[in-house]
Amino acid sequence: QLAITRHCPVIVRFGDGVATTSVDNYTVHEDTNGDRIAQSTERQVLRTLPQGVLLGQIALAPVDSLIFDINGTLWPGSSGGQLVLATRGGPDTLVVTPVGMVYHP
């Protein structure tokens, strides 16, 4: 929704770009010039997951990111994937489709 509202691509990066397990944060980057590189003039917000919640597994393409186009779908070449949340209550999975829809299977 943010990509549609801001009329620019939005990149959601999980963790540090290397780790795909036990991740506790993500960054939301409003990529106003569409180059997929964070500029000092572009808004970036680092979010930390609530205490006791981790992304136990990140299985996305590209590896650590969701790149939303201005129409809210995933950027061409991005195929979505799965995010597995690890909580005290057990694992919970979110699926992201190529059209940008996020759902709980």
C-alpha positions, 0 to 999 in steps of 0.5 A: 500500500505504501508504494501505491500511496507514495508513487514510488517503489518500496523495498522491504529488507529483512535483516542484514542482507546475509542472514536468512534465519533468526532475524529480528528487524527489517527496513522499509525504503522508499526508493524514490529514484527506483535504483534500489540503492538507499540514498540519503534523500530517501526515507528509510525506517528500521523496524524491530520485531516485537520481543520474543518474535523472530523471522525464523526463516526467510525464503524470498527471491531476491534472498532478503527483500520484497520490492514493491512497484508503484502499483503494489505488485512485486517488481519484475524478477521478484517472485515473493516467497515465505516468511516463517515467524518463530514465536513462543507459540510456535512457527507461523508462516506468511506467504507473499505472492508475485502480485504482492498479496500477503496471506497466512496459509 
